[in-house]
Amino acid sequence: MKLKQQGYTLVELLLVLTIISVVSSVTLISLNSTYSSYERNIFLSQLENDLYYAQQLAISNGAHAVFYFNSERSCYGIRQNNQIVYEQPINIDVTFERGSLGFTDVRFLSNGNISKAGTLFMYVGSQRYVIVFHIGKGRFYIEEK
């Protein structure tokens, strides 16, 4: 009586495992770049919302609100009446660079207007962005350069 054995050899199993590991490593590499762009977009959105918050804080309290950037401590925040009202840590690779505005020159007046028009530069990873503040009505935008 002859027994019929069915199954896979060790070589076949190793070949399948190698193919699966190669495919999964390629997927992880593509997900890493997607995740870093997602983090960058979240940071830019949060920064924009926090700038609007500083403007609204100045209007609602009737006092100047200073939006500052601190690269050494890796954070930015809002000061009002020489007290820190809000501070946001930066969890990704961001560096700020002076443009025509300094790191503490972003000051919203009590009517919501910015005290001085100008630009600030920032690098998020390898991408360069410029934050442009227009005079009057506190308008600004963030643009990729």
C-alpha positions, 0 to 999 in steps of 0.5 A: 500500500502506497501513501500519497503525501501532499504538502509544500517543500521547505524551498517553496515556503521560503520562496513565498515568505520572501515574496511576501516580505518584499511586497510588504517592505515596498508598501511600508516605504510608500506609506512612510512618505504618505504619513510625513505629508499627512503630518505636514498638512496637519501642522500647517492647518494647526498653525493657520488655526492658531493664528486665527485664534490669536486674532480672535483673542485680540478682538474678544479681549480688546488687547494686543495678542503676540504670536511668537515662534521659538525654534530652540524650544520647538514651539509657538504660542500666543502672549497677551498682557505679558502672559503666555495664553497658549503654547503649541509644541511642534512635533515634526522637523520645522525651522523658522527663518526671519523674513521682513518680520521677526519671530515676535513681530506677529502682533494682532491689534485689539481690532484684529488687524496686524500691527506690521505687514511682512513675511516669515519663512519656515522649513517643514522637512525639506519643503519651504513655506512663506507666511505672508501677513497683509496690512489691514484686517489681519489677513494672511496666507501660507504658501509653499515656495 
